[in-house]
């Protein structure tokens, strides 16, 4: 910008005018959508939700938390009531929040924070979780720390899968768990290690109620924990045996209104209201809300940094979602042609939905705003269709993230990148208008039982939009082709989305 202004030797008045116009453009493109999002979220406060029943004495509740504080923000009231009713409750904290640089800088009053300082921050956050949960009636013996790297679990899901290539935390500089009070000290930083830890916990504890993050949570550690939870349940063959409840912590300008509003209910963000999650509310009376407030205030390291956000979860209710059922449609060979025409997809159910205009960056690149994902398979190929809000931009790259389910195991990550005019090895694709059709060969030597998939649009090195994640299992071909499903051109809010396959 400075070079542009210098090149044309504009007067000071014209320079100020150009800067003012650019500022107005920025406010219109980014500030206005944020204001609209806030107004839409406020409207959701008027809607009533079904009530999630409290746990009873014969329940075993398992809460999986990405960081030290999420369990209390999202489930503090439910945990307290479950303990009061005599239910057994266990909380598992996957990371210690040891990558929060600003909190470490504030804690140690230093700009350059050392690895030992991040580990000290982790110890403090662990102590805060123990204090918070103790105030809710949960003893320290019911709290398990896994010690994985803060800000690294998504990379472990997408790239660092096994011990052949480990993730190294940019904060602690560790690639193995350095915390002696963890469930498995020294465990390698890779995706397979997280799955094995979760499998061990779930199989031994046998929970009747399991709480984990929502797949559309914006924080990478949150949606990654959802994926790891699905993977562990699938490998244990327990997908249909456990009641899975989803909670949300990070989603744009949410919760609304921000700050302490103890008499206001917690309602889902407008963009996620019609995506298939069956939202439930858990009411908190005045006494229970006060107990949760005391627990939240135990996180002094976090309150000191963003008190307004933390106190936004002290409400008269908590919010949980039940995932929608999902399936991977089986079709006859050559039913779908990769030709840019969508008629082949008619009567196919939507595999996953994503709200339109849910990211500020897509206001500029509207051809990168993902809205729907379809998925089907035959004996040789996996077919995926990505739908965008408007005609696809030639400068936008589309990515498909895929894990194959074979032999009762979750396979390593597969990443496919697509851009008009570029050849992608191993996959055939065709972009036309606002649709992208993809065909990916399935390994002949493996029996594919399903997939876990997500999608993303990118411009250069910047992420524009991401979908959530869905686990889709293969069903019988004849029942699939004879079933009636929503047509491909039905409005987004009326589509039946797919997530976890439940009875």
C-alpha positions in Angstrom: 0.0 0.0 0.0 2.8 2.4 0.9 4.5 1.7 -2.5 1.3 2.3 -4.3 0.7 5.7 -2.6 4.3 6.7 -3.3 4.2 5.6 -6.9 1.4 7.9 -7.9 2.5 10.8 -5.7 -1.0 11.5 -4.4 -1.9 14.5 -2.3 -2.3 14.0 1.4 -6.0 14.5 1.1 -6.4 11.9 -1.6 -4.2 9.5 0.4 -6.5 9.9 3.4 -9.6 9.4 1.2 -8.2 6.1 -0.2 -7.4 4.9 3.3 -10.8 5.8 4.5 -12.5 4.0 1.6 -10.3 0.9 2.3 -11.3 1.1 6.0 -15.0 1.3 5.0 -14.6 -1.6 2.7 -13.0 -3.7 5.5 -15.8 -2.9 7.9 -18.4 -3.8 5.3 -16.7 -7.1 4.3 -15.7 -8.2 7.8 -17.5 -6.1 10.4 -20.9 -6.3 8.9 -21.0 -10.2 8.6 -19.8 -10.4 12.2 -22.7 -8.1 13.3 -25.2 -10.2 11.3 -23.8 -13.3 12.9 -24.3 -11.8 16.4 -27.9 -10.8 15.6 -28.7 -14.3 14.3 -27.1 -15.8 17.4 -29.2 -13.6 19.7 -32.4 -14.7 17.9 -31.6 -18.3 18.9 -32.1 -17.3 22.6 -35.9 -17.2 21.9 -36.0 -20.8 20.9 -36.8 -23.6 23.4 -34.8 -26.9 23.4 -35.6 -30.3 24.7 -34.0 -31.1 28.1 -31.2 -33.5 28.5 -31.9 -35.7 31.6 -29.4 -35.7 34.4 -27.3 -38.7 35.1 -28.6 -41.2 37.7 -26.9 -43.4 40.2 -26.2 -46.3 37.9 -24.6 -44.1 35.2 -20.9 -43.9 34.4 -20.2 -40.5 32.9 -17.0 -39.9 31.0 -16.0 -36.3 30.0 -13.2 -35.9 27.4 -11.7 -32.4 27.5 -9.1 -30.9 25.1 -7.7 -28.5 27.6 -7.7 -27.8 31.3 -10.9 -25.7 31.6 -13.1 -27.0 28.8 -14.6 -29.7 31.0 -15.8 -27.1 33.5 -16.9 -24.5 30.9 -19.0 -27.0 29.0 -20.1 -29.6 31.5 -19.5 -28.2 35.0 -23.1 -28.1 36.0 -23.8 -31.6 34.6 -20.8 -33.0 36.4 -21.9 -31.5 39.7 -25.4 -32.8 39.4 -24.2 -36.3 38.3 -22.0 -36.5 41.4 -24.9 -35.4 43.6 -27.1 -38.1 42.1 -24.5 -40.8 42.9 -23.3 -41.4 39.4 -19.7 -42.3 38.7 -17.9 -39.5 36.9 -14.4 -39.5 35.3 -12.8 -36.6 33.5 -9.9 -37.0 31.0 -7.8 -34.0 29.9 -6.0 -34.7 26.7 -3.7 -31.7 26.8 -2.5 -29.5 29.7 -2.9 -26.3 27.8 0.8 -25.9 27.6 0.8 -23.9 24.4 -0.9 -20.7 25.5 1.9 -18.3 24.9 0.1 -15.1 26.2 -0.9 -16.8 29.4 2.7 -18.0 30.0 4.0 -14.5 29.2 1.6 -13.0 31.7 2.4 -15.6 34.3 6.2 -15.3 34.1 6.2 -11.6 33.0 8.5 -12.4 30.1 8.3 -11.8 26.3 10.4 -14.8 25.4 9.0 -17.8 27.1 11.1 -20.9 27.5 10.1 -24.6 27.2 10.4 -25.0 31.0 8.0 -22.1 31.4 5.3 -23.8 29.2 5.7 -26.9 31.3 5.3 -24.9 34.5 2.1 -23.4 33.0 0.9 -26.9 32.3 1.4 -27.8 36.0 -0.5 -24.7 37.1 -3.4 -25.5 34.7 -3.5 -29.1 36.0 -3.8 -27.8 39.6 -6.6 -25.4 38.5 -8.5 -28.3 37.0 -8.2 -30.4 40.1 -9.4 -27.4 42.2 -12.3 -26.6 39.9 -13.5 -30.2 39.7 -13.0 -30.7 43.4 -15.4 -27.8 44.0 -17.9 -29.7 41.9 -17.5 -32.8 44.1 -15.1 -34.8 41.9 -12.1 -36.2 43.7 -8.6 -36.0 42.1 -8.4 -39.7 41.6 -11.2 -39.4 39.0 -9.2 -37.0 36.9 -6.8 -38.3 34.2 -4.2 -36.3 32.4 -2.9 -37.6 29.1 -0.2 -34.9 28.5 -0.5 -34.4 24.7 0.7 -31.2 23.1 -1.6 -28.1 23.2 -2.2 -27.0 19.6 -0.8 -30.2 18.2 -3.6 -32.8 18.2 -5.0 -31.8 14.9 -1.6 -32.2 13.3 -1.4 -35.7 14.9 -4.8 -36.5 13.3 -3.8 -35.2 9.9 -0.1 -35.9 9.6 1.8 -37.4 12.5 0.0 -40.7 12.7 2.4 -43.3 14.2 5.9 -43.5 15.8 7.6 -43.3 12.4 7.0 -39.5 12.4 6.4 -37.8 15.7 5.0 -34.3 16.4 7.3 -31.9 18.2 5.6 -29.3 20.3 6.8 -25.8 19.3 6.3 -24.7 23.0 7.7 -27.5 25.2 10.1 -28.8 22.4 9.0 -32.3 23.4 7.9 -35.2 21.1 7.1 -37.5 24.0 4.9 -36.8 27.0 7.1 -35.1 29.5 4.6 -35.1 32.4 5.2 -37.7 35.1 1.7 -37.4 36.5 0.1 -38.5 33.2 -1.6 -41.7 32.5 1.3 -42.9 30.4 4.4 -40.7 30.8 6.7 -40.8 27.8 4.0 -41.7 25.3 4.9 -40.7 21.8 3.3 -37.6 20.2 1.3 -39.3 17.4 -2.3 -40.0 16.5 -2.2 -43.7 17.1 -1.0 -43.1 20.7 -4.0 -40.9 21.5 -6.4 -43.6 20.1 -4.8 -46.3 22.1 -5.0 -44.2 25.3 -8.7 -43.5 24.7 -9.5 -47.1 23.9 -7.9 -48.2 27.1 -9.9 -45.7 29.2 -13.2 -46.4 27.4 -12.9 -50.2 27.5 -12.0 -50.3 31.2 -14.4 -47.6 32.4 -17.4 -48.6 30.1 -19.2 -45.3 30.3 -22.9 -45.1 29.7 -22.6 -41.3 28.9 -19.7 -39.9 27.0 -19.1 -36.1 26.5 -16.7 -34.8 23.9 -16.3 -31.6 21.6 -18.6 -30.9 18.7 -17.0 -31.5 15.2 -17.8 -28.0 14.1 -15.9 -26.4 17.0 -13.5 -23.8 15.5 -10.6 -24.8 17.8 -8.4 -27.5 16.2 -7.8 -29.4 19.4 -11.5 -29.6 19.9 -12.6 -31.1 16.6 -9.5 -33.3 16.6 -10.6 -34.8 19.9 -14.0 -35.5 18.4 -12.3 -37.4 15.6 -10.1 -39.4 18.0 -13.1 -40.2 20.0 -14.9 -41.6 17.0 -11.8 -43.6 16.0 -11.5 -45.1 19.5 -15.2 -46.1 19.6 -15.1 -47.6 16.1 -12.0 -49.7 16.9 -13.7 -50.9 20.1 -16.9 -51.6 18.2 -18.8 -49.4 20.6 -20.2 -46.8 18.3 -23.8 -48.0 18.9 -23.4 -48.8 22.6 -22.6 -45.4 24.2 -24.7 -42.3 24.4 -22.5 -39.6 22.8 -23.1 -36.0 23.8 -21.4 -33.1 22.1 -20.5 -29.8 23.6 -19.3 -26.5 22.0 -16.8 -24.0 23.3 -15.4 -22.1 20.3 -17.6 -20.9 17.4 -17.1 -17.4 16.1 -19.0 -14.7 18.0 -20.5 -17.2 20.5 -21.8 -17.5 23.2 -24.0 -14.3 23.0 -24.1 -12.1 24.8 -20.5 -12.2 25.9 -19.7 -11.9 29.6 -21.4 -12.9 32.8 -25.2 -13.3 32.2 -26.3 -15.8 34.7 -30.0 -15.6 33.9 -29.5 -16.1 30.1 -29.7 -19.6 28.6 -26.9 -21.1 26.5 -28.3 -21.7 23.0 -26.7 -23.1 19.8 -25.1 -20.6 17.3 -27.5 -19.9 14.4 -25.2 -21.4 11.9 -25.3 -24.8 13.6 -29.0 -24.9 14.3 -30.0 -26.7 11.2 -27.0 -28.9 10.5 -28.5 -32.1 12.0 -27.2 -31.9 15.6 -30.1 -32.5 17.9 -29.5 -29.9 20.5 -30.5 -30.4 24.1 -30.4 -28.0 27.1 -29.4 -28.9 30.7 -31.0 -26.4 33.1 -29.0 -25.0 36.0 -30.8 -23.7 39.1 -29.4 -20.8 41.0 -27.4 -23.0 43.4 -25.9 -25.2 40.6 -25.0 -22.1 38.6 -23.2 -20.6 41.6 -21.3 -23.8 42.0 -20.2 -23.7 38.4 -19.2 -20.1 38.7 -16.9 -20.9 41.7 -15.4 -23.7 39.6 -14.8 -21.5 36.6 -13.2 -18.9 38.7 -10.6 -21.5 39.9 -8.9 -21.1 36.4 -7.0 -18.0 37.4 -4.5 -18.3 34.6 -7.3 -18.1 32.1 -9.5 -15.6 33.8 -6.6 -13.2 33.9 -6.4 -13.4 30.0 -9.9 -13.6 28.8 -12.4 -13.3 31.7 -15.2 -12.1 29.5 -15.1 -15.3 27.4 -14.8 -17.6 30.4 -17.7 -16.1 32.3 -19.9 -16.3 29.1 -20.4 -20.0 30.0 -21.9 -19.2 33.5 -25.5 -19.3 32.4 -28.8 -20.8 33.6 -28.3 -23.8 31.3 -25.6 -25.8 29.5 -25.8 -26.9 25.9 -25.3 -30.4 24.5 -25.9 -32.0 21.1 -26.8 -35.5 20.0 -25.0 -36.4 16.7 -27.1 -37.3 13.6 -26.9 -40.7 12.0 -24.6 -41.1 9.0 -23.9 -43.7 6.3 -21.7 -44.2 3.2 -24.0 -44.9 0.3 -23.1 -48.0 -1.8 -23.9 -47.7 -5.5 -23.5 -49.8 -8.6 -20.3 -49.3 -10.6 -20.3 -46.4 -13.1 -23.5 -44.9 -11.6 -21.6 -41.7 -11.0 -19.6 -40.1 -13.8 -17.0 -37.5 -13.0 -18.2 -35.0 -15.7 -19.2 -31.9 -13.7 -23.0 -32.8 -14.0 -24.8 -33.4 -10.7 -27.7 -35.4 -12.1 -26.0 -38.6 -11.0 -26.2 -37.5 -7.4 -30.0 -37.1 -7.4 -31.7 -38.9 -4.4 -28.4 -39.2 -2.6 -28.3 -38.1 1.1 -26.0 -35.4 2.2 -23.0 -36.7 4.1 -22.2 -33.4 5.8 -23.5 -29.8 5.9 -21.6 -26.6 6.6 -23.2 -23.2 7.1 -22.8 -20.6 4.4 -21.2 -17.3 5.2 -19.8 -18.7 8.4 -16.2 -17.3 8.0 -15.3 -13.7 7.4 -12.6 -14.6 4.8 -15.2 -16.2 2.5 -16.9 -12.9 2.1 -14.0 -12.1 -0.2 -13.6 -15.6 -1.7 -17.3 -16.6 -1.9 -16.3 -19.4 -4.3 -14.5 -21.0 -1.3 -17.4 -21.2 1.0 -18.2 -24.9 1.5 -21.9 -25.8 2.1 -22.4 -29.5 1.5 -20.5 -32.7 1.2 -21.9 -35.9 -0.5 -20.2 -39.3 -0.4 -20.8 -42.6 -2.0 -18.8 -45.7 -3.0 -18.8 -48.7 -5.3 -16.5 -51.7 -5.2 -13.6 -49.8 -6.7 -13.9 -46.1 -5.9 -15.0 -43.5 -3.3 -17.0 -40.6 -4.8 -17.2 -37.3 -3.1 -19.0 -34.1 -4.2 -18.2 -30.7 -2.6 -20.8 -27.9 -3.0 -19.9 -24.2 -2.6 -22.0 -21.2 -1.9 -21.2 -19.6 -5.2 -19.2 -20.6 -8.3 -15.8 -22.0 -7.4 -12.9 -19.6 -7.6 -10.0 -20.7 -9.7 -7.6 -19.4 -7.2 -9.1 -21.5 -4.4 -7.7 -24.9 -3.5 -10.0 -27.6 -2.2 -8.7 -30.3 0.2 -10.3 -33.6 1.2 -9.1 -35.2 4.4 -9.8 -38.9 4.6 -9.3 -41.9 7.0 -10.3 -45.3 5.7 -12.0 -47.8 8.1 -10.7 -51.3 7.3 -10.5 -54.5 9.4 -11.9 -52.7 12.5 -9.0 -50.2 12.4 -8.8 -46.5 11.5 -6.2 -46.1 8.7 -3.6 -43.3 8.4 -4.6 -39.9 7.0 -4.9 -39.3 3.3 -5.0 -35.8 2.0 -6.1 -34.9 -1.5 -5.7 -31.4 -3.0 -7.7 -30.1 -5.9 -7.5 -27.0 -8.0 -8.9 -26.3 -11.5 -6.1 -27.1 -14.1 -3.9 -29.1 -11.7 -3.5 -32.8 -11.9 -3.9 -34.8 -8.6 -2.3 -38.2 -8.7 -4.5 -41.1 -7.7 -7.8 -39.2 -8.0 -10.0 -38.0 -10.8 -12.0 -34.8 -10.4 -14.1 -32.3 -12.3 -15.0 -28.8 -11.3 -18.1 -27.1 -12.8 -19.8 -24.0 -11.4 -20.3 -24.4 -7.7 -19.7 -28.2 -7.7 -16.6 -30.3 -7.4 -16.8 -34.1 -8.2 -14.1 -36.4 -7.0 -13.4 -40.1 -7.5 -10.7 -41.8 -5.4 -9.6 -45.4 -6.0 -10.1 -47.7 -3.0 -7.3 -50.2 -2.2 -8.2 -53.5 -3.7 -6.5 -55.6 -1.0 -8.5 -54.0 1.8 -12.2 -54.3 2.7 -13.2 -50.7 3.3 -16.0 -50.6 6.0 -16.4 -46.8 6.0 -14.6 -43.5 6.2 -14.0 -40.5 8.4 -13.8 -37.4 6.3 -13.6 -33.6 6.4 -13.0 -30.9 3.8 -11.4 -27.5 3.5 -10.9 -24.6 1.1 -7.7 -22.6 1.0 -6.2 -19.6 -0.7 -2.4 -19.8 -0.9 -1.5 -20.6 2.7 -4.7 -19.4 4.3 -7.6 -21.5 5.3 -10.9 -20.0 4.0 -13.5 -22.5 5.2 -13.6 -25.9 6.9 -16.4 -28.4 7.3 -16.9 -30.5 10.4 -16.1 -34.2 10.4 -18.3 -37.2 9.8 -17.9 -41.0 10.3 -19.8 -42.8 7.6 -20.1 -46.6 7.6 -20.9 -48.7 4.5 -24.4 -50.2 4.3 -26.0 -52.8 2.1 -26.2 -51.8 -1.6 -29.8 -52.8 -2.3 -31.2 -51.0 0.7 -29.2 -47.9 -0.2 -30.3 -47.6 -3.8 -34.0 -48.3 -2.9 -34.1 -45.8 -0.1 -35.6 -42.4 -0.6 -33.5 -39.4 0.3 -33.6 -35.7 -0.1 -33.0 -34.4 -3.6 -29.6 -32.7 -4.3 -31.1 -29.3 -4.8 -33.1 -29.1 -1.6 -32.3 -26.1 0.7 -29.4 -26.6 3.1 -31.5 -26.3 6.3 -33.9 -29.1 5.2 -31.1 -31.6 4.4 -30.5 -34.6 6.6 -26.8 -34.4 7.6 -24.6 -37.3 8.6 -22.2 -37.7 11.5 -22.1 -40.7 13.9 -24.0 -43.8 13.1 -26.3 -44.5 16.0 -29.1 -47.1 16.7 
